[in-house]
Amino acid sequence: MKALVYNGPRDVSVSDVPDARIEAPNDVLVKITATNICGSDLHMYEGRTDFEKGRIFGHENVGEVIEVGSGIDKIAVGDMVSAPFNVSCGHCTNCEHGLTNYCLVANVEGMAGGAYGFADMGGWAGGQAEYLRIPWGDFQCLRLPEDAKEKQNDYVMLSDIFPTGWHAVEMSGLVPGETIVIYGGGPVGQMAALSASVKGAAKVMVVDRHPDRLKLAEQIGAIPIDDSKGSPVDQVMEQTGGRGADRGAECVGYQAHDPQGNEDNALTLNNLVASVKFTGGIGTVGVFVPQDPGGPDELSQQGKARFDFGNFWFKGQQMGCGQAPVKRYNRHLRDLIAADKVTPSWIVSHNLPLDKAPDAYKHFDAREDGWTKVVLNPAQPS
């Protein structure tokens, strides 16, 4: 089969690899019809992780079931399904408590949590390929409605970024009528803004500096805050009468940098502490890592950050963090899409065939104007 293979930093290619296949009774084999390039793929693409050469990217996947293992009794050939990026068994202690983001079986001993095509997340093959093996298929696969192909650009967001944005808002503690500031206007930040609006936020602010991202946020009623034109904290204070936002969401991660290009892994965290009110809540879903050999200084290389804990403590704030447990949310979010209550595909800028993926990665990595979200369609002709 054809798949996008990692060859080294900023070097990927579409190559022939062994076909994905059924390997266990509870496996499901899917023909991939849509798979996204995610911002978190760029950490690996840029060589900032220990992603092994020869592995396949892709953790945001939708496809058609073409074969099932002998132990599968719910999912059937022909079903269109969304696969959560969390690879999870469904039966370990964490899975049974709804913490599928920290499955105790899907990774090596001593590590919790698995994911398709992701560094240190269990070695599972990714879905930027023609086919994908989904283990524990009855538990993992979310069956999609009859309009799955018609709304594929919407449903493909269910595997990661829509639930992740929702999780950021959920962890912040937002209740209807409150204000929220979201740092990062990339795909996850846009989904957090959409989620906050659906959840009844009175005011949603999105901090970024890329005009195309700020325009997307504005399209769903969010207030764009351009941090290249002045302190984002001051702008949030101006929007909230000097009180600060009730809630905040971190949707950037450890490669955060200021408008001048200086990298600082604590930048958005500290801006959030300053932007959110006393006793407010913050949800952090931007990726942070235990080690970052490519970091700009010794502290960040050790996965540590100069976090303003004193101000955080003094203000009595609370923070939730970590990967999203996609299965906690994806069924409800699927139904919102099916009912035409939300259209997360508004962020999609490109639908491309798989063989255009290497070029798409270059554009997306460069944050070029207009490259806001790329959906790859492996069956689409070149």
Disulfide bonds with the S-S distance in Angstrom:
none
